[in-house]
């Protein structure tokens, strides 16, 4: 698919910057994640500007407009993903509940500390999978119609506004699409873990089920991303498809 290099570059930059953010502030909360995603979206926009791949801003106003669109797209994609990551953070607690224990490992402090460490690792690995959304975000920012050389001299008209609103809607939908695979994988395995632990008794299933959840989430996320590359019409509007077709 022509333009795939741009998409992969965006994915790599997005994933690396997000992972760096998690490493620097390991206990970052949801609203900070969303704020960080907005900042990263703007940084990604600057990267594209520096490379000259997408935009040709001639004035500070045009540059501000581009970064604003990047930030809003990043925010709309980031909100569902942040919710998914917060849901992953309670995986260990759900396992504790399935085993009949108190939340936080109150009846088994050792298990509680193990779960906490695994939650942190799981967040980092999940961020790598989910933030393949950087590829989607790059397409969305280009689909906004803000290839600034095409803007009329008098500024944005109604058609540009409609195109922009459509892009923001696509960003929100894609955020949900990216968050669902990991959420579903977590839910399925948490339910199975609870049922199995009740049948088999007090067995240590934390280490056994987290890798399975990671593999399951990886397979589903890879399927979603591969399908988006092969059949972009299922995920993107015509503007994004046209941009992806550029060499």
N, C-alpha and C positions, 0 to 999 in steps of 0.2 A: 504494500500500500504506500503510494508516494507520500512523502512528508512524515513517515514513521520515525525518522531520526529526530525530528523536532519533538514529537510526542514522547519518545523515550528519554530525551534530554530533560524535558519538563518533569517527567515522572521521577527521574533520578535526583534532580535538584530539590523537588518537593519532599521526597522521602528523607533525604539526607539532612535537610534543614530541620524538618520536624523531629527526627531522631536526635539531632544535636540539642534541640530545645528540651526534649525529655531528659536527656542525660544531664544537662546543666541544672535543671530544676525538676528533680524526680517526683516531687509531690505536687506538681502543678495541678490546679483544679480546673473544672470545666470552663468557667468563664475566662480563665487565663488561657486555656487552650484555644478557645474561639478567638480571643484577641490576638494570640500568637499566629493563628492561621491567617487573620486579616493582614498582619504585618508581613507574613511570608508571601502572601499573595501579591502585595505591593513590591516586595523584593524580587519575586519572580517576574513581575512586569518590568522592573528595571533591568533585569538580566536580558529579557527579550529585546528591550530597547537598545541595550549596549551591543547586542549581537546584530541588530538591524533586521531580524527575521520577520517581525510582525508589524512594527509601527515605525512611523517617521515623524515624530513630534517636532513641530517647528516653533512652538511657543510654550511658555510655562503653563498657560491655561489648558492647552491640549494635553500636555504631560500629566497635569493634575487630573484631568478627566479620565485618562487611561488608567491611572493608578487607582482612582475611585472605583471604576468598573472592576478592576482586578480584585480590589479589597472586598467589594460586595459579593462577587462570585465566590471568592474564597470563604466568606462568612456563611453563605447559604450552603455551600458544600460541607463546610466544617461543622455546622451545628448538628446534623444527624450523626456524623462520624464521631464527634465528641460524646454524644449520647451513647453510641455503641461502645466507646472505650470506657465510659463510666460504668456501663453494664458489665463489661468484662471484669472490672475491678471487684465485683461482688461474686465472681464465680466461686471462689473458695468458700465464701459464706454460704452460698447455696448448697455447696457440697456438705458443709457442716450441718446445715439444717436437714438435709437428706439423711445424714447419719444420726440424727436425733440429738445433736450437740447445740450448745448455745452459739450465737453469732460471735465471731471474733475468737473462737477457740478458747472460751472461758473455762471449759471443762478439760481442755487439753492445750495448755499454752504452747507446747512444742509444735503441735499441728498448726496453731494459729500463726506462729512465726514462720513456719515453712510456707504456709499459704500466702502470707504477705510477700515473701521473696518471689514466689512464683507469679503472683499478680503483677509485680513490677516487670518481670521478664516477659510475661504475656502481653503487657501493654506495648512494650518495645517491638516485639515481633508482629503484633497486630497492626501497629502503625506502619510497618513496612508493607503489609498486605493492603490495608485500606487506602494508604496514600499513593497507591497507583492512580488514585484520583487526580494526582497532579497532571496526568495526561489529559483527563477530561477537562480539567480547569484550563489548560492551555488552549484546547479547542474552543471552550466556551468564551474565553476572553477574545479570541479571534472572531468568533461568530457574532460578537456584539455589534459589528458594523463600525467599530471605531478604528479601522485602518485609516489613520488620520488624513492621509493624502486624499481620501475620497469624501471628506467632509465638505459641505458647501460653504462658501465664503461667509454667508449670513448666519452660519451656525447650524445646530441640530433642528431638523423639522420633525413633523409628526411621524413620518415613516421611520426615522432613526429612533425615535422614542419607543415605537411599537417593537422594533427589532431588539432594542435594549431590554425591554420588559420580557420579551420572549426568551431572551438569553438568561435572564435571572431566574425565570421559571424553570428552564432546563437545568440550571445549576442546582436548584432545590431538589428536583426530581432525581438527578444523578447522585446527589448526596444520599438520598434515601436508598437508591439502588446499591451504592457502595457499602452502606452500613448494614443492609439486611443480611448478606451472607454470613457475616461474623456473628450477628445477633442470633440468627437461626441456629447456627452450629452450636453456639453456647447453650441456647435453650434446650436443644435436643439432647446434648450430652449431659447437661445438668439433670434433666429429668431421668435419663437412663441411669446416671450415677446414683441418684436417690433411690430408685427402685431396686437396683442391684445391691446397694449397701443394706437395704432393709431385708433383703432375702438372704444374703450371705453373712450378715452380721457386721461386726466392727472390723472391716478390712481396709487397708490403706489404699484407696483408689485415687488419691489426689494425683500422684505421679503418673498413674496409668492413663488417666482420662485427659489431662491437659495436652499431652502430645497428640492424642487423637483429635482433640478439638482444633489444634493448630493445623493438622493435616487436612481435616475436613474444610476448615475455613480457607486454606490455601487453594484447595481444589475448586471450590465454588467461586472464589474471587478470580482465580485464573480463567475459569470458564466465562465469567462475565466480561473480563477484560479482552479475552480472545474474541468473543462474539462481537464486542464493540469495534474491534479492529477489522474483522471480516465483514460485518454487516452494520456499518455505522448508522444506517437509516433507522435501526431499531432504537437507537439511543439519542441521536443528534438531529438537529434541524438541518435544513438544506444549506444554510450559511456555513455551518461547521463542516459539513461534508465537502462543500466546495473549497474551503480553506485547506482541509486535509489533503485534497487532491493536488494542491500546488506543489511543485517540485522544490 
